[in-house]
Amino acid sequence: MATIALTQANFDEYFAKPLLAIEFWAPWCEPCRDFSRLYEAAALKYPQIIFMKVNVDQEIALAKDFSVRSVPTLVVIHQKTMILHQAGLIPEHALWDLMDQALHIADIL
């Protein structure tokens, strides 16, 4: 599944979904470009998770609501509860591990 642009306008539609991964990024951020390629691959590898992206330059309020202070930042939400807030570039093996853990949490909660 492809990633979905998360905006203030569609936030309520998606926030109630069972498991979300949200990448906060900016077009001027070089580490964001590197992470985005990996994040897009994760969206294909983990179809059980809804992968979303937030451009912090366009969605300032969402970035503020999620306490995003640097980009890239990855947030994972399970049933409206934040279970991960990780800033910085995440290596591939660590991202796969985080997504596996998120799926495990979703199965047991």
Rosetta constraint file for C-alpha pairs under 8 A:
AtomPair CA 1 CA 43 HARMONIC 5.79 0.50
AtomPair CA 1 CA 44 HARMONIC 5.32 0.50
AtomPair CA 1 CA 47 HARMONIC 5.93 0.50
AtomPair CA 2 CA 40 HARMONIC 6.98 0.50
AtomPair CA 2 CA 43 HARMONIC 6.17 0.50
AtomPair CA 2 CA 44 HARMONIC 6.91 0.50
AtomPair CA 2 CA 51 HARMONIC 7.44 0.50
AtomPair CA 3 CA 40 HARMONIC 6.69 0.50
AtomPair CA 3 CA 43 HARMONIC 6.47 0.50
AtomPair CA 3 CA 50 HARMONIC 7.45 0.50
AtomPair CA 3 CA 51 HARMONIC 4.97 0.50
AtomPair CA 3 CA 52 HARMONIC 5.13 0.50
AtomPair CA 3 CA 53 HARMONIC 6.70 0.50
AtomPair CA 4 CA 50 HARMONIC 7.98 0.50
AtomPair CA 4 CA 51 HARMONIC 6.39 0.50
AtomPair CA 4 CA 52 HARMONIC 4.58 0.50
AtomPair CA 4 CA 53 HARMONIC 6.14 0.50
AtomPair CA 5 CA 52 HARMONIC 5.62 0.50
AtomPair CA 5 CA 53 HARMONIC 4.94 0.50
AtomPair CA 5 CA 54 HARMONIC 6.09 0.50
AtomPair CA 6 CA 10 HARMONIC 6.41 0.50
AtomPair CA 6 CA 11 HARMONIC 6.27 0.50
AtomPair CA 6 CA 52 HARMONIC 5.77 0.50
AtomPair CA 6 CA 53 HARMONIC 5.64 0.50
AtomPair CA 6 CA 54 HARMONIC 5.37 0.50
AtomPair CA 7 CA 11 HARMONIC 5.80 0.50
AtomPair CA 7 CA 54 HARMONIC 6.78 0.50
AtomPair CA 7 CA 59 HARMONIC 6.39 0.50
AtomPair CA 7 CA 62 HARMONIC 7.50 0.50
AtomPair CA 8 CA 59 HARMONIC 7.00 0.50
AtomPair CA 8 CA 61 HARMONIC 7.73 0.50
AtomPair CA 8 CA 62 HARMONIC 6.67 0.50
AtomPair CA 10 CA 14 HARMONIC 6.77 0.50
AtomPair CA 11 CA 15 HARMONIC 5.83 0.50
AtomPair CA 12 CA 16 HARMONIC 6.90 0.50
AtomPair CA 15 CA 20 HARMONIC 7.75 0.50
AtomPair CA 15 CA 80 HARMONIC 6.34 0.50
AtomPair CA 16 CA 79 HARMONIC 6.46 0.50
AtomPair CA 16 CA 80 HARMONIC 6.20 0.50
AtomPair CA 17 CA 78 HARMONIC 7.95 0.50
AtomPair CA 17 CA 79 HARMONIC 6.64 0.50
AtomPair CA 17 CA 80 HARMONIC 7.85 0.50
AtomPair CA 18 CA 77 HARMONIC 7.88 0.50
AtomPair CA 18 CA 78 HARMONIC 5.54 0.50
AtomPair CA 18 CA 79 HARMONIC 4.87 0.50
AtomPair CA 18 CA 80 HARMONIC 7.69 0.50
AtomPair CA 18 CA 106 HARMONIC 7.71 0.50
AtomPair CA 19 CA 48 HARMONIC 7.75 0.50
AtomPair CA 19 CA 49 HARMONIC 5.43 0.50
AtomPair CA 19 CA 50 HARMONIC 6.35 0.50
AtomPair CA 19 CA 76 HARMONIC 7.32 0.50
AtomPair CA 19 CA 77 HARMONIC 5.73 0.50
AtomPair CA 19 CA 78 HARMONIC 4.63 0.50
AtomPair CA 19 CA 79 HARMONIC 6.51 0.50
AtomPair CA 19 CA 102 HARMONIC 7.96 0.50
AtomPair CA 19 CA 106 HARMONIC 7.17 0.50
AtomPair CA 20 CA 49 HARMONIC 5.71 0.50
AtomPair CA 20 CA 50 HARMONIC 4.82 0.50
AtomPair CA 20 CA 51 HARMONIC 5.99 0.50
AtomPair CA 20 CA 52 HARMONIC 7.22 0.50
AtomPair CA 20 CA 76 HARMONIC 5.58 0.50
AtomPair CA 20 CA 77 HARMONIC 5.08 0.50
AtomPair CA 20 CA 78 HARMONIC 6.55 0.50
AtomPair CA 21 CA 49 HARMONIC 6.80 0.50
AtomPair CA 21 CA 50 HARMONIC 6.15 0.50
AtomPair CA 21 CA 51 HARMONIC 4.82 0.50
AtomPair CA 21 CA 52 HARMONIC 6.03 0.50
AtomPair CA 21 CA 74 HARMONIC 7.02 0.50
AtomPair CA 21 CA 75 HARMONIC 5.78 0.50
AtomPair CA 21 CA 76 HARMONIC 4.43 0.50
AtomPair CA 21 CA 77 HARMONIC 6.46 0.50
AtomPair CA 22 CA 51 HARMONIC 6.00 0.50
AtomPair CA 22 CA 52 HARMONIC 4.68 0.50
AtomPair CA 22 CA 53 HARMONIC 5.44 0.50
AtomPair CA 22 CA 54 HARMONIC 7.05 0.50
AtomPair CA 22 CA 74 HARMONIC 5.71 0.50
AtomPair CA 22 CA 75 HARMONIC 5.05 0.50
AtomPair CA 22 CA 76 HARMONIC 6.21 0.50
AtomPair CA 23 CA 39 HARMONIC 7.89 0.50
AtomPair CA 23 CA 51 HARMONIC 7.85 0.50
AtomPair CA 23 CA 52 HARMONIC 6.26 0.50
AtomPair CA 23 CA 53 HARMONIC 4.69 0.50
AtomPair CA 23 CA 54 HARMONIC 6.08 0.50
AtomPair CA 23 CA 72 HARMONIC 6.76 0.50
AtomPair CA 23 CA 73 HARMONIC 5.80 0.50
AtomPair CA 23 CA 74 HARMONIC 4.72 0.50
AtomPair CA 23 CA 75 HARMONIC 6.52 0.50
AtomPair CA 24 CA 53 HARMONIC 5.93 0.50
AtomPair CA 24 CA 54 HARMONIC 4.74 0.50
AtomPair CA 24 CA 55 HARMONIC 6.09 0.50
AtomPair CA 24 CA 56 HARMONIC 6.23 0.50
AtomPair CA 24 CA 63 HARMONIC 7.24 0.50
AtomPair CA 24 CA 68 HARMONIC 7.54 0.50
AtomPair CA 24 CA 71 HARMONIC 6.19 0.50
AtomPair CA 24 CA 72 HARMONIC 5.55 0.50
AtomPair CA 24 CA 73 HARMONIC 5.09 0.50
AtomPair CA 24 CA 74 HARMONIC 6.38 0.50
AtomPair CA 25 CA 29 HARMONIC 7.21 0.50
AtomPair CA 25 CA 32 HARMONIC 5.69 0.50
AtomPair CA 25 CA 53 HARMONIC 7.25 0.50
AtomPair CA 25 CA 54 HARMONIC 6.17 0.50
AtomPair CA 25 CA 55 HARMONIC 5.21 0.50
AtomPair CA 25 CA 56 HARMONIC 5.92 0.50
AtomPair CA 25 CA 71 HARMONIC 5.29 0.50
AtomPair CA 25 CA 72 HARMONIC 4.95 0.50
AtomPair CA 25 CA 73 HARMONIC 6.95 0.50
AtomPair CA 26 CA 32 HARMONIC 6.74 0.50
AtomPair CA 26 CA 55 HARMONIC 5.37 0.50
AtomPair CA 26 CA 56 HARMONIC 5.75 0.50
AtomPair CA 26 CA 57 HARMONIC 6.30 0.50
AtomPair CA 26 CA 71 HARMONIC 6.89 0.50
AtomPair CA 26 CA 72 HARMONIC 7.63 0.50
AtomPair CA 27 CA 32 HARMONIC 7.59 0.50
AtomPair CA 27 CA 33 HARMONIC 7.66 0.50
AtomPair CA 27 CA 55 HARMONIC 7.51 0.50
AtomPair CA 29 CA 33 HARMONIC 6.66 0.50
AtomPair CA 29 CA 71 HARMONIC 7.23 0.50
AtomPair CA 29 CA 72 HARMONIC 7.84 0.50
AtomPair CA 30 CA 34 HARMONIC 6.62 0.50
AtomPair CA 31 CA 35 HARMONIC 6.10 0.50
AtomPair CA 31 CA 71 HARMONIC 7.88 0.50
AtomPair CA 31 CA 72 HARMONIC 6.86 0.50
AtomPair CA 31 CA 88 HARMONIC 7.90 0.50
AtomPair CA 31 CA 89 HARMONIC 6.29 0.50
AtomPair CA 32 CA 36 HARMONIC 5.81 0.50
AtomPair CA 32 CA 71 HARMONIC 6.64 0.50
AtomPair CA 32 CA 72 HARMONIC 5.16 0.50
AtomPair CA 32 CA 89 HARMONIC 7.46 0.50
AtomPair CA 33 CA 37 HARMONIC 6.71 0.50
AtomPair CA 34 CA 38 HARMONIC 7.06 0.50
AtomPair CA 34 CA 89 HARMONIC 7.97 0.50
AtomPair CA 35 CA 39 HARMONIC 5.98 0.50
AtomPair CA 35 CA 72 HARMONIC 7.39 0.50
AtomPair CA 35 CA 89 HARMONIC 6.13 0.50
AtomPair CA 35 CA 90 HARMONIC 7.09 0.50
AtomPair CA 36 CA 40 HARMONIC 5.99 0.50
AtomPair CA 37 CA 41 HARMONIC 6.43 0.50
AtomPair CA 38 CA 42 HARMONIC 6.26 0.50
AtomPair CA 38 CA 92 HARMONIC 6.68 0.50
AtomPair CA 39 CA 43 HARMONIC 6.33 0.50
AtomPair CA 40 CA 44 HARMONIC 6.71 0.50
AtomPair CA 41 CA 45 HARMONIC 6.25 0.50
AtomPair CA 42 CA 46 HARMONIC 5.88 0.50
AtomPair CA 42 CA 95 HARMONIC 7.89 0.50
AtomPair CA 42 CA 96 HARMONIC 7.34 0.50
AtomPair CA 43 CA 47 HARMONIC 6.24 0.50
AtomPair CA 43 CA 49 HARMONIC 7.39 0.50
AtomPair CA 43 CA 50 HARMONIC 7.47 0.50
AtomPair CA 43 CA 51 HARMONIC 5.79 0.50
AtomPair CA 46 CA 99 HARMONIC 7.64 0.50
AtomPair CA 49 CA 103 HARMONIC 7.93 0.50
AtomPair CA 54 CA 59 HARMONIC 6.70 0.50
AtomPair CA 54 CA 62 HARMONIC 7.85 0.50
AtomPair CA 54 CA 63 HARMONIC 7.77 0.50
AtomPair CA 55 CA 59 HARMONIC 5.97 0.50
AtomPair CA 56 CA 60 HARMONIC 5.38 0.50
AtomPair CA 56 CA 62 HARMONIC 7.64 0.50
AtomPair CA 56 CA 63 HARMONIC 5.79 0.50
AtomPair CA 59 CA 63 HARMONIC 6.44 0.50
AtomPair CA 60 CA 64 HARMONIC 6.18 0.50
AtomPair CA 61 CA 65 HARMONIC 6.02 0.50
AtomPair CA 62 CA 66 HARMONIC 6.25 0.50
AtomPair CA 63 CA 67 HARMONIC 6.16 0.50
AtomPair CA 63 CA 68 HARMONIC 5.13 0.50
AtomPair CA 63 CA 69 HARMONIC 7.96 0.50
AtomPair CA 64 CA 68 HARMONIC 6.01 0.50
AtomPair CA 68 CA 73 HARMONIC 6.79 0.50
AtomPair CA 68 CA 87 HARMONIC 7.99 0.50
AtomPair CA 70 CA 87 HARMONIC 6.49 0.50
AtomPair CA 70 CA 88 HARMONIC 7.41 0.50
AtomPair CA 71 CA 87 HARMONIC 6.53 0.50
AtomPair CA 71 CA 88 HARMONIC 6.38 0.50
AtomPair CA 72 CA 87 HARMONIC 6.00 0.50
AtomPair CA 72 CA 88 HARMONIC 5.35 0.50
AtomPair CA 72 CA 89 HARMONIC 6.41 0.50
AtomPair CA 73 CA 85 HARMONIC 7.07 0.50
AtomPair CA 73 CA 86 HARMONIC 5.57 0.50
AtomPair CA 73 CA 87 HARMONIC 4.10 0.50
AtomPair CA 73 CA 88 HARMONIC 5.89 0.50
AtomPair CA 73 CA 89 HARMONIC 7.90 0.50
AtomPair CA 74 CA 84 HARMONIC 7.43 0.50
AtomPair CA 74 CA 85 HARMONIC 5.82 0.50
AtomPair CA 74 CA 86 HARMONIC 5.14 0.50
AtomPair CA 74 CA 87 HARMONIC 6.24 0.50
AtomPair CA 75 CA 82 HARMONIC 7.02 0.50
AtomPair CA 75 CA 83 HARMONIC 7.63 0.50
AtomPair CA 75 CA 84 HARMONIC 5.30 0.50
AtomPair CA 75 CA 85 HARMONIC 4.56 0.50
AtomPair CA 75 CA 86 HARMONIC 6.45 0.50
AtomPair CA 76 CA 82 HARMONIC 5.87 0.50
AtomPair CA 76 CA 83 HARMONIC 5.67 0.50
AtomPair CA 76 CA 84 HARMONIC 4.97 0.50
AtomPair CA 76 CA 85 HARMONIC 6.78 0.50
AtomPair CA 76 CA 102 HARMONIC 7.51 0.50
AtomPair CA 77 CA 81 HARMONIC 5.28 0.50
AtomPair CA 77 CA 82 HARMONIC 4.34 0.50
AtomPair CA 77 CA 83 HARMONIC 5.63 0.50
AtomPair CA 77 CA 84 HARMONIC 7.12 0.50
AtomPair CA 78 CA 82 HARMONIC 6.39 0.50
AtomPair CA 78 CA 83 HARMONIC 6.63 0.50
AtomPair CA 78 CA 102 HARMONIC 7.90 0.50
AtomPair CA 78 CA 106 HARMONIC 6.55 0.50
AtomPair CA 83 CA 102 HARMONIC 7.81 0.50
AtomPair CA 90 CA 94 HARMONIC 6.31 0.50
AtomPair CA 90 CA 95 HARMONIC 6.11 0.50
AtomPair CA 91 CA 95 HARMONIC 6.20 0.50
AtomPair CA 92 CA 96 HARMONIC 6.26 0.50
AtomPair CA 93 CA 97 HARMONIC 6.20 0.50
AtomPair CA 94 CA 98 HARMONIC 6.11 0.50
AtomPair CA 95 CA 99 HARMONIC 6.17 0.50
AtomPair CA 96 CA 100 HARMONIC 6.12 0.50
AtomPair CA 97 CA 101 HARMONIC 6.16 0.50
AtomPair CA 98 CA 102 HARMONIC 6.14 0.50
AtomPair CA 99 CA 103 HARMONIC 6.23 0.50
AtomPair CA 100 CA 104 HARMONIC 6.22 0.50
AtomPair CA 101 CA 105 HARMONIC 6.13 0.50
AtomPair CA 102 CA 106 HARMONIC 6.15 0.50
AtomPair CA 103 CA 107 HARMONIC 6.22 0.50
AtomPair CA 104 CA 108 HARMONIC 6.39 0.50
AtomPair CA 105 CA 109 HARMONIC 5.90 0.50
